[in-house]
């Protein structure tokens, strides 16, 4: 949802759903922190609804298909055209 608050996820695994929930993306609307989370290969973070002027996504000790997410590979999680400036990797 939207608003002036923050959302956080800790120790989560993100992958493609099944049946009616077969999407494989996270679409944050506000500042979001993900800590110790693993994303399956092919999973995406879609920033189309994020107010990139004032909101960020922070990834702390997260992995992509078991590989640590770094500044060098974080782009693999983003939809085409989403700016890397909205993502903070720690």
N, C-alpha and C positions, 0 to 999 in steps of 0.2 A: 504494500500500500504506500501512499505518499504521506509526507509530514516532516516535521522537524524533530526526528528522533533517529535512533540507530538500531540496527539489527545485528545479532551475532549468532554464529553457528560454531560449535566446538565438537571435535571428534566425530565428524560426519563423513559419510561416503555418498558421493553424488554419481549417479549413473542413469542410464536410460530406463524409463518406466516400462510397464507392460500393459497390454490391453488398451483401454481408453486413455491411459496415462502414459503413452509411449513417447513422450517428448524427452529430450536430453539437454535441457538448458535451465539456467537460473537467470531470472530477469529482475534484478534489484531495482527498487524505486528510490531508495534512500541510502545513506551511508551504511555500509555492511562490512563486518569483520568476519572472516572465516579463519579458524585456528585449528591446526592439526586435522585438516580435512583432506580426503583423497577424491580426486575426480577421475572417472574412467576415461579411457581414450575416446575421443569424439565428443565428449561433453563440452558445452559452451557456456560462457557467461555473456549474456546479451545486455548491452548497456544502453539500448535504445530509449528506455524510459528513465534513465538516471540523469538527474540534473548535474551534468559534468562540471558546471561552473562552481558548485559548492559542495558536491558529494563525492565520496571516493569508495573504492572497494579495497580492503586490506586483506592480504593473504599472509598468514603467519604460520610457518612450518607446515605448509600444505604440499601435496604431491599430485602429480598428473600421471595416472597409471603406474604409481609406485615410484616415479622419478621426482625428486624435489623440484618445486616450481621456483624459478629464478627470473631475474629481469630478462635473461636471454631467451627463455622458452614460454613466458607467460602469454605471449601473443597467440599461442596454440589454443588457449582457452577462449579467446575473444571472437566475436562475429566479425566478418570482414568490415573494415571501416571504423570499428570502435577504437577510440584513442587510448594509447597506453598511459596517457597522463592521468587517467581516472583510476589506475591500478597501482597499489603500493604493495611491494613484495618484501617481506621481512623474514 
